[in-house]
Amino acid sequence: MSEPTGAARRRGPFRVGDQVQLTDPKGRHYTFTLEAGKSFHTHKGAFPHDELIGAPEGTVVRTTGKVDYLALRPLLTDFVLSMPRGAAVVYPKDAGQILAMADIFAGARVVEAGVGSGSLSTFLLRAVGDHGMLHSYERRADFADIAKGNVERYFGGPHPAWQLTVGDLQDNLSDTEVDRVVLDMLAPWECLDAVSKALVPGGILCAYVATTTQLSRTVETIREHGTFNEPSAWETMVRTWHVEGLAVRPDHRMIGHTGFLLTARRLADGVEPPRRRRRPAPGAYGEDYTGPGSGRA
Protein backbone atom coordinates (compact mmCIF):
# COMPACT_ATOMS: atom_id res chain seq x y z
CA MET A 1 0.00 0.00 0.00
CA SER A 2 1.50 3.31 -1.07
CA GLU A 3 2.09 6.08 1.44
CA PRO A 4 -0.14 9.17 1.41
CA THR A 5 1.21 12.10 -0.56
CA GLY A 6 3.93 13.89 1.37
CA ALA A 7 4.13 11.34 4.20
CA ALA A 8 7.63 10.19 3.27
CA ARG A 9 8.85 13.77 3.68
CA ARG A 10 7.67 13.82 7.30
CA ARG A 11 9.70 10.93 8.72
CA GLY A 12 13.07 9.18 8.59
CA PRO A 13 16.59 10.61 8.39
CA PHE A 14 17.15 14.02 6.85
CA ARG A 15 17.51 13.92 3.06
CA VAL A 16 18.62 16.36 0.39
CA GLY A 17 15.67 18.66 -0.37
CA ASP A 18 14.17 18.39 3.12
CA GLN A 19 13.29 21.51 5.04
CA VAL A 20 15.05 21.82 8.38
CA GLN A 21 14.08 24.04 11.29
CA LEU A 22 16.91 24.97 13.63
CA THR A 23 16.22 26.19 17.16
CA ASP A 24 18.90 28.20 18.94
CA PRO A 25 19.43 28.37 22.75
CA LYS A 26 17.05 31.37 22.94
CA GLY A 27 14.24 29.53 21.16
CA ARG A 28 14.58 31.37 17.85
CA HIS A 29 13.86 29.42 14.67
CA TYR A 30 15.76 29.31 11.38
CA THR A 31 14.44 27.33 8.40
CA PHE A 32 16.38 26.24 5.32
CA THR A 33 16.46 23.50 2.66
CA LEU A 34 19.17 20.85 2.77
CA GLU A 35 21.60 20.89 -0.17
CA ALA A 36 24.68 18.71 -0.49
CA GLY A 37 27.91 20.68 -0.23
CA LYS A 38 26.26 23.84 1.13
CA SER A 39 26.73 25.46 4.55
CA PHE A 40 24.33 27.19 6.92
CA HIS A 41 25.67 30.52 8.19
CA THR A 42 24.65 32.54 11.24
CA HIS A 43 26.27 35.35 13.18
CA LYS A 44 27.31 32.59 15.59
CA GLY A 45 29.27 30.63 12.99
CA ALA A 46 28.41 28.01 10.36
CA PHE A 47 28.12 24.28 9.83
CA PRO A 48 27.90 22.11 6.65
CA HIS A 49 24.55 20.77 5.45
CA ASP A 50 26.28 17.41 4.96
CA GLU A 51 26.45 17.09 8.74
CA LEU A 52 22.65 16.75 8.81
CA ILE A 53 22.09 14.70 5.64
CA GLY A 54 21.46 11.12 6.81
CA ALA A 55 21.12 12.17 10.45
CA PRO A 56 17.89 11.54 12.42
CA GLU A 57 15.51 14.30 13.44
CA GLY A 58 16.28 15.70 16.86
CA THR A 59 19.99 15.95 16.08
CA VAL A 60 22.00 18.76 17.69
CA VAL A 61 24.58 20.48 15.47
CA ARG A 62 27.33 22.84 16.64
CA THR A 63 28.50 25.82 14.62
CA THR A 64 32.09 26.98 14.28
CA GLY A 65 31.20 29.54 16.95
CA LYS A 66 30.46 26.66 19.36
CA VAL A 67 26.70 27.34 19.53
CA ASP A 68 24.34 24.33 19.56
CA TYR A 69 21.21 24.19 17.38
CA LEU A 70 18.45 21.59 17.56
CA ALA A 71 17.47 20.31 14.08
CA LEU A 72 13.90 19.15 13.37
CA ARG A 73 11.57 19.19 10.40
CA PRO A 74 9.14 22.14 10.62
CA LEU A 75 5.58 21.22 11.54
CA LEU A 76 2.70 22.25 9.29
CA THR A 77 1.94 25.04 11.79
CA ASP A 78 5.51 26.32 11.37
CA PHE A 79 5.27 25.99 7.59
CA VAL A 80 2.09 28.05 7.17
CA LEU A 81 3.31 30.85 9.43
CA SER A 82 6.48 31.28 7.37
CA MET A 83 5.11 30.58 3.87
CA PRO A 84 5.27 33.25 1.13
CA ARG A 85 2.05 35.26 1.27
CA GLY A 86 -0.22 36.92 -1.22
CA ALA A 87 -3.08 37.27 1.24
CA ALA A 88 -3.28 36.79 5.00
CA VAL A 89 -3.06 33.14 6.06
CA VAL A 90 -5.60 31.22 8.11
CA TYR A 91 -3.80 30.76 11.43
CA PRO A 92 -3.33 27.26 12.86
CA LYS A 93 -5.74 27.92 15.73
CA ASP A 94 -8.54 28.62 13.24
CA ALA A 95 -7.50 25.88 10.80
CA GLY A 96 -7.66 23.38 13.66
CA GLN A 97 -11.15 24.56 14.59
CA ILE A 98 -12.29 24.27 10.98
CA LEU A 99 -10.98 20.71 10.69
CA ALA A 100 -12.69 19.72 13.94
CA MET A 101 -15.97 21.66 13.87
CA ALA A 102 -16.59 21.19 10.15
CA ASP A 103 -15.80 17.51 10.70
CA ILE A 104 -13.33 17.18 7.82
CA PHE A 105 -12.70 13.45 7.38
CA ALA A 106 -10.49 11.23 5.24
CA GLY A 107 -12.10 10.78 1.83
CA ALA A 108 -14.41 13.80 2.22
CA ARG A 109 -15.45 15.84 -0.81
CA VAL A 110 -14.73 19.45 0.16
CA VAL A 111 -15.17 22.76 -1.64
CA GLU A 112 -13.17 25.78 -0.50
CA ALA A 113 -13.57 29.39 -1.62
CA GLY A 114 -10.93 32.02 -0.90
CA VAL A 115 -7.60 30.20 -1.16
CA GLY A 116 -5.41 33.15 -0.22
CA SER A 117 -1.88 31.87 0.33
CA GLY A 118 -2.85 28.19 0.59
CA SER A 119 -2.62 27.76 4.36
CA LEU A 120 -6.07 26.26 4.88
CA SER A 121 -5.83 24.31 1.61
CA THR A 122 -2.78 22.50 2.97
CA PHE A 123 -4.56 21.58 6.21
CA LEU A 124 -7.65 20.42 4.29
CA LEU A 125 -5.65 18.30 1.84
CA ARG A 126 -3.81 16.54 4.63
CA ALA A 127 -7.18 15.78 6.27
CA VAL A 128 -9.10 14.52 3.20
CA GLY A 129 -6.12 12.46 1.98
CA ASP A 130 -5.33 11.16 -1.49
CA HIS A 131 -8.78 9.57 -1.93
CA GLY A 132 -10.79 12.64 -0.95
CA MET A 133 -11.41 15.76 -2.98
CA LEU A 134 -10.65 19.42 -2.39
CA HIS A 135 -11.84 21.84 -5.06
CA SER A 136 -10.57 25.33 -4.26
CA TYR A 137 -11.83 28.53 -5.85
CA GLU A 138 -9.82 31.77 -5.84
CA ARG A 139 -10.82 34.98 -7.60
CA ARG A 140 -7.29 36.34 -8.00
CA ALA A 141 -4.86 34.53 -10.28
CA ASP A 142 -1.81 35.92 -8.44
CA PHE A 143 -3.07 34.53 -5.12
CA ALA A 144 -3.82 31.19 -6.78
CA ASP A 145 -0.24 31.00 -8.10
CA ILE A 146 1.21 31.68 -4.63
CA ALA A 147 -1.10 29.11 -3.03
CA LYS A 148 -0.20 26.49 -5.64
CA GLY A 149 3.51 27.02 -4.98
CA ASN A 150 3.06 26.76 -1.21
CA VAL A 151 0.93 23.61 -1.35
CA GLU A 152 3.31 21.85 -3.75
CA ARG A 153 6.31 22.91 -1.69
CA TYR A 154 4.79 21.31 1.41
CA PHE A 155 3.72 18.04 -0.25
CA GLY A 156 6.73 17.79 -2.54
CA GLY A 157 4.65 18.13 -5.70
CA PRO A 158 1.02 18.26 -6.91
CA HIS A 159 -1.55 16.68 -4.58
CA PRO A 160 -3.82 14.14 -6.34
CA ALA A 161 -6.93 15.29 -4.45
CA TRP A 162 -6.61 19.00 -5.27
CA GLN A 163 -8.24 21.01 -8.02
CA LEU A 164 -7.74 24.78 -8.13
CA THR A 165 -10.06 27.03 -10.15
CA VAL A 166 -9.51 30.75 -10.71
CA GLY A 167 -12.89 32.48 -10.56
CA ASP A 168 -15.90 33.22 -8.37
CA LEU A 169 -17.46 30.29 -6.54
CA GLN A 170 -21.05 31.31 -7.29
CA ASP A 171 -20.30 31.55 -11.03
CA ASN A 172 -18.18 28.41 -11.39
CA LEU A 173 -19.32 25.86 -8.80
CA SER A 174 -20.33 22.71 -10.64
CA ASP A 175 -19.47 20.11 -7.99
CA THR A 176 -22.32 18.00 -6.65
CA GLU A 177 -22.66 15.61 -3.71
CA VAL A 178 -20.24 17.75 -1.69
CA ASP A 179 -19.77 16.84 1.98
CA ARG A 180 -18.31 20.13 3.25
CA VAL A 181 -18.00 23.73 2.01
CA VAL A 182 -15.55 26.16 3.62
CA LEU A 183 -15.87 29.85 2.75
CA ASP A 184 -13.10 32.34 3.56
CA MET A 185 -14.29 35.41 1.71
CA LEU A 186 -15.70 38.91 2.14
CA ALA A 187 -19.36 38.10 1.37
CA PRO A 188 -20.13 34.42 1.98
CA TRP A 189 -23.87 35.18 2.03
CA GLU A 190 -23.70 35.74 -1.76
CA CYS A 191 -22.84 32.05 -2.29
CA LEU A 192 -25.62 30.37 -0.33
CA ASP A 193 -27.71 29.35 -3.35
CA ALA A 194 -24.74 27.65 -5.03
CA VAL A 195 -23.54 26.08 -1.77
CA SER A 196 -26.99 24.75 -0.91
CA LYS A 197 -27.30 23.04 -4.31
CA ALA A 198 -23.85 21.44 -3.99
CA LEU A 199 -24.10 20.11 -0.41
CA VAL A 200 -25.53 16.71 0.44
CA PRO A 201 -28.25 16.60 3.14
CA GLY A 202 -26.42 16.78 6.46
CA GLY A 203 -23.40 18.41 4.82
CA ILE A 204 -21.69 21.26 6.63
CA LEU A 205 -21.16 24.85 5.59
CA CYS A 206 -18.32 26.57 7.48
CA ALA A 207 -17.63 30.27 7.03
CA TYR A 208 -14.66 32.29 8.29
CA VAL A 209 -15.25 36.05 8.52
CA ALA A 210 -13.32 38.91 10.06
CA THR A 211 -15.92 41.36 11.40
CA THR A 212 -19.14 41.34 13.41
CA THR A 213 -21.07 42.93 10.53
CA GLN A 214 -19.99 40.11 8.21
CA LEU A 215 -20.89 37.57 10.88
CA SER A 216 -24.34 39.08 11.44
CA ARG A 217 -25.22 39.25 7.75
CA THR A 218 -24.03 35.72 7.09
CA VAL A 219 -26.00 34.24 9.99
CA GLU A 220 -29.18 36.15 9.15
CA THR A 221 -28.98 35.19 5.47
CA ILE A 222 -28.51 31.53 6.41
CA ARG A 223 -31.61 31.73 8.59
CA GLU A 224 -33.63 33.35 5.82
CA HIS A 225 -32.42 30.89 3.19
CA GLY A 226 -34.38 28.04 4.74
CA THR A 227 -32.17 25.11 3.67
CA PHE A 228 -29.88 25.07 6.73
CA ASN A 229 -30.33 24.46 10.43
CA GLU A 230 -29.67 27.15 13.03
CA PRO A 231 -26.03 28.27 12.59
CA SER A 232 -23.47 28.28 15.41
CA ALA A 233 -20.86 31.05 15.68
CA TRP A 234 -17.73 31.46 17.81
CA GLU A 235 -14.14 32.67 17.98
CA THR A 236 -11.05 31.11 19.55
CA MET A 237 -8.17 32.62 21.46
CA VAL A 238 -4.90 30.96 22.41
CA ARG A 239 -2.82 31.91 25.45
CA THR A 240 0.52 30.28 26.16
CA TRP A 241 1.89 29.78 29.68
CA HIS A 242 5.29 30.33 31.24
CA VAL A 243 6.37 27.30 33.27
CA GLU A 244 9.62 27.48 35.23
CA GLY A 245 9.60 25.39 38.39
CA LEU A 246 6.87 26.81 40.61
CA ALA A 247 6.70 30.02 38.58
CA VAL A 248 3.65 29.11 36.51
CA ARG A 249 1.75 32.01 34.97
CA PRO A 250 0.10 33.01 31.71
CA ASP A 251 2.32 34.77 29.19
CA HIS A 252 1.75 38.48 28.72
CA ARG A 253 0.96 38.03 25.03
CA MET A 254 -1.70 35.85 23.42
CA ILE A 255 -3.13 35.08 20.00
CA GLY A 256 -6.43 36.92 20.27
CA HIS A 257 -9.08 37.68 17.67
CA THR A 258 -8.24 36.65 14.12
CA GLY A 259 -11.74 35.95 12.85
CA PHE A 260 -15.17 34.46 13.52
CA LEU A 261 -16.20 30.95 12.53
CA LEU A 262 -19.71 29.70 11.95
CA THR A 263 -21.18 26.38 10.87
CA ALA A 264 -24.59 25.28 9.62
CA ARG A 265 -25.86 21.96 8.28
CA ARG A 266 -27.80 21.35 5.09
CA LEU A 267 -31.36 20.16 5.60
CA ALA A 268 -33.06 17.55 3.45
CA ASP A 269 -34.86 18.92 0.40
CA GLY A 270 -38.36 20.20 1.13
CA VAL A 271 -37.83 20.37 4.90
CA GLU A 272 -38.48 23.60 6.78
CA PRO A 273 -36.12 24.40 9.65
CA PRO A 274 -37.70 24.29 13.11
CA ARG A 275 -38.90 27.69 14.27
CA ARG A 276 -36.51 29.42 16.68
CA ARG A 277 -38.01 29.62 20.18
CA ARG A 278 -35.70 32.11 21.84
CA ARG A 279 -36.69 35.76 21.70
CA PRO A 280 -34.22 38.28 20.33
CA ALA A 281 -33.01 40.97 22.69
CA PRO A 282 -34.75 44.37 22.44
CA GLY A 283 -33.00 46.45 19.83
CA ALA A 284 -31.26 43.48 18.24
CA TYR A 285 -33.04 44.20 14.96
CA GLY A 286 -34.08 47.37 13.16
CA GLU A 287 -37.49 49.01 13.27
CA ASP A 288 -38.59 47.12 10.18
CA TYR A 289 -38.08 43.71 11.83
CA THR A 290 -41.28 41.64 11.85
CA GLY A 291 -39.99 38.25 12.98
CA PRO A 292 -40.42 36.27 16.21
CA GLY A 293 -40.78 38.38 19.34
CA SER A 294 -41.55 41.62 17.51
CA GLY A 295 -45.29 41.52 18.12
CA ARG A 296 -45.72 42.04 14.36
CA ALA A 297 -44.92 38.54 13.10
N, C-alpha and C positions, 0 to 999 in steps of 0.2 A: 504494500500500500504506500503510495507516494506521500511525501510530507506536504502539509499545507504551504501555500506560497509564502515565502519569506521566513519559514520556521528554521531552516538550516542556518540562516544568518543570525539567529538569536541564541545559538548554543555552540558548545565545542571550543577548541582553541582558537585564538585570534588568527585570522587569515588576511592575506593581501586584499584590500578593498573594503575591509570591515571598518566601521566607525568605532572610535575609541573615545571614551570620556575619562579624562584624568581629573583627579581630585587632589588639591594641594593640602598642606597641613591646616590652612585656614578655611577649608571647605569650599574654595572656589573651583569652578569647573572649566575645563578646556577640552574641546572636541576637535578631532581631526580624523582623517582617513589614512589607514595604513598603506604605505607604499614601500616596496623593497628598495633598500639603498638610501632612503631619505632619513632625515633627522628632525626631531621635534625640538624647537628652540623656545626658551623662556628667558626672562631676565635673571633667572636662577640657574642658568646653564642649559645643557642640551643632553639628549640621549638618542641613539639610533632606533628607527622603527624596527629594524631587524631583531632588536632585543625582545620585542613583544610578539612578533610573528611566530606562531607555534606555541606560545605560552598560554596557560589557562587564564580565564577571567579571574579577577581578584588578585592579579599579580601586582607587586609593588616594584616600581622602577626608580632608580636614583640618577639624578642629573649630574653633570660634571661639577655643578655647584654644591653637590652633596645634599640635595633636597629630595625627599621621597614623595612620589606620586602614586596613588592607587589607580589602577587601570581596570575599567569595566566597560561593557557595551552600554551606550545610553538607552534608557527606557523610552517607551513611546511618549511618555509625558515629557521627558527631556527633549526628545526629537521635535515635538510640535511647538515647544516654547522657543526653540532656536531656529526653526525652519525659515527660509526666505518667505517674505510676506508681500502679498498684493493687497489683501484686506486683513482686518483683525482676525485672529484665530479664535476658535471656540476653545476655551480653557479646559484643562483636564477635569476640573471639578464639575463643569457643566456637561462635558462629554460623557463622564461616568454616570451622571444622572440620566442623560438621554438613553444610554445603553440599558440602564436598569429600569427606568420608569416607562420607557417605550417598549420594553421587553424585546429587545433585539436578540434574535436567536440564530443559531447556526442553520443555514439553509433558507433564511427568511428572504422574501422579495421586498426590497426597500427602495423607495424613491426619496431623493434628497434635493432640495432646491436652495440655492445660495451656497456655492461651494467655497467661495472665498479663497483661502490659501491651502485648502485640502486637509486641515486638521481633523475635522469631524469625519470626513470621508475615510481617512486612514483608520480611525477607531471603528467606524461602521464596517469597513471591509474585513478587518480582523475578526469582527464578531460574526458576520454572516458566513465567512469562509469561502472556499473555492466553489462550493456547490450552491451558494446563495446567489442573490442578485442585488447590486446597488446601481441604480440609474440616477446619476447626478445631473442637475440642470444649473447652468450658470449663465447669467445674462452677458457678462463681459468676457470677451475672448482672452484679454490679457490676464485676468484672474484665473481663467480655466487653464492657461498654459503654465502658470506658476503652480497651481494645484496639481496638475499632471506630473510636473517635475518632482514635486515633493512626495507624492504618493509612490512614484516609481523608484525614487531614491530610497524610500523606507523599505519597500518590498523587494528591491533588487531588480525591478523590471515591471512590465505591465501586469496588472492583477486580472485573472480570468473572469472574475465576477463583476468587473466594473465597466460601466458605459458612461461616457461623459458627453453631454449635449450642450452646445452653446445656444442659448435662447431662453425665452420666458416659459416657465412651467405651464401656465394656463393656455398658452398657444401651441405647445409642443407635446404635452403629455399624452402618450398613446398606450402606456402600460395598463394592463388589466390584471385583476386578481392579485393586487398588491397587498402585502401584509401590514406594512408600516410606511408612513409618510412623515418626513422630518423637514420642517420649513424654517430656514434661517434667512429671513428677508424682511424688507421694510413694511410690506403690506400683505401679510399672509391671508387676511380675510378675502383678498381678491381671488384666491385660488380655490376656495371651498367647493365650488361646483365641480371643477376638474378632479380635485382630491376625492370628493365623495363618490364620483363615478369609478375611480380607480380602485378604491379600497374594498376589500372583502368585508362582509358582515363580521363585526367583532374586531376589525382592524383598527390600528391606533394612529391617530394624527398627533404629532408632537410639534409644537411651535416654540421657537426661541426668539424673544423680542427684547429690546433694550429699555423701553420706556413704559410708564404706567398708561399713557394714552394709547400706545400700541396694544398693550395687554388688554385694556378695557374694550377697545373696538373689536379685537379678535374674539374675545369671549362672548361679547354680545352678538356678534355675527354668527358664531357657532350656534348659539341658542336659537337665533331666529331661523337658521337654515333648516332645522328640523330633522336632519339625518344623523345627528350625533347625540350621545348622552350628555349629561351635565359635565362641562369641562372642569378640570382641577388645575390650579395655578400655584406656583411657589417660586422661591429663589433659594440658593444655597450660599453659605459663607464658610470659609475654612480658616481656622485659627491654629497655628502651630504652638507648641509648648516648649519652654526651656526646661531641661531636666539635667541637673548637676547635683548629685548626691541628694540632700534634703531640700535643696533650692529648686522647687518645682513651681513654676508660674507660667501663665500665658505670655507668649511673645507680645511685644508692643505693636507689631504690625500683623495684619491679617489680609487674606484675600476676600474682600467684601463683595459688593454688588458688581456683577458683570452682565447680568441679564435675567429676564424672567422666563420660566418654562411653563408650558401648559400642555395637557394631554386631554384628548377626548376620543371616544370609541364610536366606530361606525355602527349604526343600528341596521337591522334587517330592512329590506325594502318594504315600503308601505306601513311601517310601524311609526307611530307617533311617540315622541319621548314623554315620559311621565311628567305631569305638571309639577313645577317647583312649589314646595309648600312653605319655604321660609319667606318672610316678608322683607323686602328691601328696606334699608334704613331711610328715614326721612331725608330728602334732599339728595339721595343717591342718583336720581334721574332728573331730567329736565322737566319743565312745566308741561311739555307735550306728552309725557309718559302716561300710557293708559293700561299698563300691564297689571299683574297681581299686586294687591296691596294699595293701589292708587285710588280705589273707590270709583274708578271710571272704567274698569275692565268690562 
